[in-house]
Amino acid sequence: MDDWFLPLKALHIVGAAVLLGTGAGIAFFMVMAHRTRDARIVAHTAGVVVIADMLFTASAVVVQPLTGAALAQRAGWPLLEGWVAASLGLYAVVGLFWLPVVWMQWRMRDLARAAAAAGEPLPPAYHALYRCWFAFGFPAFAAVLVIVWLMVAKPDL
């Protein structure tokens, strides 16, 4: 084990915690804001969510594969075999769900801001996006949980 392994591992674990924590936090706050049906609250919350996703989630999305690849190389784990390959495949699945979610959050924020400015209720387009956003969250979050389990258990696959 080289001098970089433990710092890389720590950074990788922090990145995983940021992905899980930010994902859970964003989901919680968006759901709670949505439940109010108040365009002003949804607009504010969605605005904060967009910032949090760009600062925290996007940073972790970049850090995770870089630190993961460096760890795999240092530990001698092949990237395209076993639990590492399964983790990478699930990471791609997460990305396929997360990228549209980012767009949905921006759009929901803009729709809520427009409704709040006009003193109107949240429009049907917002509600349709919210349902998609909510549905996309489950497979993405579940995949992140499985990736964490794979990282910890390192099963023979």
MOSUL-V969137 format. One record per backbone hydrogen bond with DSSP energy under -1.0 kcal/mol. NH is the residue of the N-H (numbers start at 0). CO is the residue of the C=O. Records with the same first field share a line. If there is no record, write none. Layout:
NH = CO + CO
This chain:
4 = 1
7 = 3
8 = 4
9 = 5
10 = 6
11 = 7
12 = 8
13 = 9
14 = 10
15 = 11
16 = 12
17 = 13
18 = 14
19 = 15
20 = 16
21 = 17
22 = 18
23 = 19
24 = 20
25 = 21
26 = 22
27 = 23
28 = 24
29 = 25
30 = 26
31 = 27
32 = 28
33 = 29
34 = 30
35 = 32
36 = 33
41 = 37
42 = 38
43 = 39
44 = 40
45 = 41
46 = 42
47 = 43
48 = 44
49 = 45
50 = 46
51 = 47
52 = 48
53 = 49
54 = 50
55 = 51
56 = 51
57 = 52
59 = 55
60 = 56
61 = 57
62 = 58
63 = 59
65 = 61
66 = 62
67 = 63
68 = 64
69 = 65
70 = 66
71 = 67
72 = 68
73 = 69
74 = 70
75 = 71
76 = 71
80 = 77
84 = 80
85 = 81
86 = 82
87 = 83
88 = 84
89 = 85
90 = 86
91 = 87
92 = 88
93 = 89
94 = 90
95 = 91
96 = 92
97 = 93
98 = 94
100 = 96
101 = 97
102 = 98
103 = 99
104 = 100
105 = 101
106 = 102
107 = 103
108 = 104
109 = 105
110 = 106
111 = 107
112 = 108
113 = 109
114 = 110
115 = 111
116 = 112
117 = 113
119 = 114
126 = 122
127 = 123
128 = 124
129 = 125
130 = 126
131 = 127
132 = 128
133 = 129
134 = 130
135 = 131
136 = 132
139 = 135
140 = 136
141 = 137
142 = 138
143 = 139
144 = 140
145 = 141
146 = 142
147 = 143
148 = 144
149 = 145
150 = 146
151 = 147
152 = 148
153 = 149
